[in-house]
């Protein structure tokens, strides 16, 4: 079971997400919180696999709360009106982004993707948000060794930068999803990156996106 904590200051929003997720046989909503401070307490007590985190909340916002949860997989809820916060959310360690008007199917898919250890980079959201966020993101102090990547790895990095998932990259290149995962892991190791989100940012910063 994927254990999910829902964090949002709007009761109706929390109720809607709970109904959608609880209907899935492999997902269990273990708790709710209405502030970032409450979320931190709930994570410590409940140990969820994924935290569905709103950005704009009283007391402590979602970005600050995410920063306090470095070992937790956080899926940020956002709208196009809040993309001024995206750069901060990326550096805080968020695993992905989701629009609040997403479909139930997309919500469930996002939770499963993040729970599986991948960052959610929805093309409809992430490309625009990252491009807007890039000017405020600091460039890495160590120049990445792109020359250490093989041509195949460079190609996969370019596809990552467009927001494609592993499955979509596999379909595009006509290779297995397991092979894509291996390449992505090698890319992250060679470039000294934490996750796919950092890879996408780096690719855009260096003209690969």
C-alpha positions as CSV (number, residue, x, y, z in Angstrom):
1,X,0.0,0.0,0.0
2,X,1.1,3.5,-0.8
3,X,0.6,5.6,2.3
4,X,-0.4,9.2,1.5
5,X,-0.7,12.3,3.7
6,X,-2.9,15.1,2.2
7,X,-1.8,18.7,3.1
8,X,-4.1,21.5,2.1
9,X,-5.8,24.4,4.1
10,X,-9.1,23.9,2.2
11,X,-11.3,21.1,3.7
12,X,-13.2,20.5,0.5
13,X,-9.9,20.0,-1.4
14,X,-8.7,17.5,1.1
15,X,-12.0,15.7,1.0
16,X,-11.9,15.5,-2.7
17,X,-8.4,14.1,-2.9
18,X,-9.2,11.6,-0.1
19,X,-12.2,10.3,-2.0
20,X,-10.2,9.8,-5.2
21,X,-7.2,8.2,-3.6
22,X,-9.0,6.0,-1.1
23,X,-10.9,4.4,-4.0
24,X,-7.7,2.9,-5.2
25,X,-6.8,-0.6,-4.0
26,X,-3.1,0.2,-3.6
27,X,-3.4,3.6,-1.9
28,X,-4.2,4.5,1.7
29,X,-4.8,8.0,2.9
30,X,-3.2,7.9,6.4
31,X,-3.9,11.5,7.5
32,X,-4.5,15.1,6.7
33,X,-3.0,18.5,7.7
34,X,-4.1,22.0,7.0
35,X,-0.7,23.8,7.6
36,X,2.9,23.1,6.9
37,X,3.6,22.9,10.6
38,X,0.9,20.3,11.1
39,X,2.3,18.4,8.0
40,X,5.7,18.1,9.6
41,X,4.2,16.7,12.8
42,X,2.0,14.2,10.8
43,X,5.0,13.0,8.7
44,X,6.9,12.2,11.9
45,X,3.9,10.4,13.4
46,X,2.6,8.6,10.4
47,X,5.6,8.0,8.1
48,X,3.7,8.4,4.8
49,X,5.2,7.3,1.5
50,X,4.0,10.4,-0.3
51,X,2.9,13.8,0.9
52,X,0.5,15.7,-1.3
53,X,1.5,19.3,-0.4
54,X,-0.3,22.5,-1.2
55,X,1.9,25.5,-1.6
56,X,-0.1,28.4,-0.2
57,X,-1.1,27.7,3.4
58,X,-1.2,29.7,6.7
59,X,1.4,29.4,9.4
60,X,4.0,27.5,7.3
61,X,3.7,27.2,3.5
62,X,4.3,24.1,1.5
63,X,7.7,25.1,0.3
64,X,9.0,25.7,3.8
65,X,7.5,22.5,5.0
66,X,9.0,20.6,2.1
67,X,12.4,22.0,3.0
68,X,12.0,20.5,6.5
69,X,11.2,17.0,5.0
70,X,14.3,16.1,3.1
71,X,13.8,12.3,3.4
72,X,10.1,12.5,2.3
73,X,8.7,12.2,-1.2
74,X,6.6,15.4,-1.6
75,X,4.3,16.0,-4.5
76,X,3.6,19.8,-4.7
77,X,0.1,21.0,-5.6
78,X,0.3,24.2,-7.7
79,X,-1.5,26.5,-10.1
80,X,-0.1,28.6,-12.9
81,X,-0.7,31.6,-10.6
82,X,1.9,30.3,-8.1
83,X,4.8,29.6,-10.4
84,X,6.8,32.3,-8.8
85,X,7.3,29.7,-6.0
86,X,8.4,26.9,-8.3
87,X,12.1,27.7,-8.1
88,X,12.0,27.6,-4.3
89,X,10.1,24.3,-4.4
90,X,12.6,22.7,-6.7
91,X,15.5,23.6,-4.5
92,X,13.5,22.5,-1.4
93,X,13.5,19.0,-2.7
94,X,10.0,18.5,-4.1
95,X,9.6,15.4,-6.2
96,X,7.1,16.8,-8.6
97,X,4.2,19.2,-9.4
98,X,0.5,18.7,-10.0
99,X,-2.2,21.2,-11.0
100,X,-5.1,21.4,-8.7
101,X,-7.5,21.0,-11.6
102,X,-5.9,17.7,-12.6
103,X,-8.1,14.7,-13.5
104,X,-8.6,11.9,-10.9
105,X,-6.6,9.6,-13.1
106,X,-3.7,12.0,-13.3
107,X,-3.7,12.5,-9.6
108,X,-3.6,8.7,-8.9
109,X,-0.8,8.3,-11.6
110,X,1.2,11.1,-10.0
111,X,1.1,9.5,-6.5
112,X,2.2,6.2,-7.9
113,X,5.0,7.7,-9.9
114,X,6.4,9.6,-6.9
115,X,5.9,6.7,-4.6
116,X,8.0,4.6,-7.1
117,X,10.9,6.9,-6.6
118,X,10.5,9.0,-9.8
119,X,10.1,12.7,-10.0
120,X,6.8,13.8,-11.7
121,X,7.6,16.0,-14.7
122,X,4.2,16.5,-16.4
123,X,4.9,18.1,-19.8
124,X,1.8,20.2,-19.5
125,X,3.0,21.8,-16.3
126,X,6.7,21.4,-15.8
127,X,8.2,22.7,-19.0
128,X,6.4,26.1,-18.5
129,X,7.1,26.3,-14.8
130,X,10.8,25.3,-15.1
131,X,11.4,27.9,-17.9
132,X,9.9,30.6,-15.7
133,X,11.8,29.4,-12.7
134,X,15.2,29.1,-14.4
135,X,16.3,32.8,-14.1
136,X,16.0,32.6,-10.3
137,X,17.8,29.3,-10.0
138,X,21.5,29.5,-9.1
139,X,23.8,27.7,-11.5
140,X,25.8,24.8,-10.0
141,X,29.2,25.8,-8.6
142,X,30.8,22.7,-10.3
143,X,30.5,22.6,-14.1
144,X,28.7,19.4,-15.1
145,X,30.7,16.9,-17.1
146,X,28.4,16.5,-20.0
147,X,31.3,15.0,-22.0
148,X,31.1,12.0,-19.6
149,X,27.7,11.1,-21.0
150,X,27.4,8.7,-23.9
151,X,25.4,9.9,-27.0
152,X,22.5,7.7,-25.8
153,X,22.6,9.3,-22.3
154,X,22.7,12.8,-23.8
155,X,19.7,12.0,-25.9
156,X,17.8,10.6,-22.9
157,X,18.7,13.8,-21.0
158,X,17.2,15.9,-23.7
159,X,14.0,13.9,-23.6
160,X,13.9,14.2,-19.8
161,X,14.1,18.0,-20.3
162,X,10.9,17.9,-22.4
163,X,9.1,16.3,-19.4
164,X,8.7,12.8,-20.7
165,X,8.3,9.9,-18.3
166,X,10.5,6.8,-18.4
167,X,7.7,4.9,-20.2
168,X,7.3,7.7,-22.8
169,X,11.1,7.8,-23.4
170,X,11.1,4.0,-23.8
171,X,8.3,4.3,-26.4
172,X,10.1,7.1,-28.2
173,X,13.4,5.3,-28.4
174,X,11.9,1.8,-28.9
175,X,13.7,0.4,-25.9
176,X,12.5,-1.1,-22.6
177,X,11.5,1.0,-19.6
178,X,14.1,-0.8,-17.5
179,X,16.8,0.2,-19.9
180,X,15.6,3.9,-19.6
181,X,15.8,3.6,-15.8
182,X,19.3,2.3,-16.0
183,X,20.4,5.2,-18.3
184,X,18.7,7.8,-16.1
185,X,20.5,6.4,-13.1
186,X,23.8,6.6,-14.9
187,X,23.1,10.2,-16.0
188,X,22.4,11.2,-12.4
189,X,25.5,9.5,-11.1
190,X,27.8,11.0,-13.8
191,X,26.5,14.5,-13.3
192,X,26.3,14.3,-9.5
193,X,22.5,15.0,-9.4
194,X,20.0,14.0,-6.8
195,X,17.0,13.3,-9.0
196,X,15.2,13.9,-12.3
197,X,14.1,17.4,-11.3
198,X,17.7,18.5,-11.0
199,X,18.5,16.8,-14.3
200,X,15.8,18.8,-16.1
201,X,16.9,22.1,-14.5
202,X,20.5,21.4,-15.5
203,X,19.5,20.5,-19.0
204,X,17.6,23.7,-19.5
205,X,20.4,25.8,-18.0
206,X,22.8,24.3,-20.5
207,X,20.7,24.5,-23.6
208,X,19.7,20.9,-23.7
209,X,16.0,21.4,-23.1
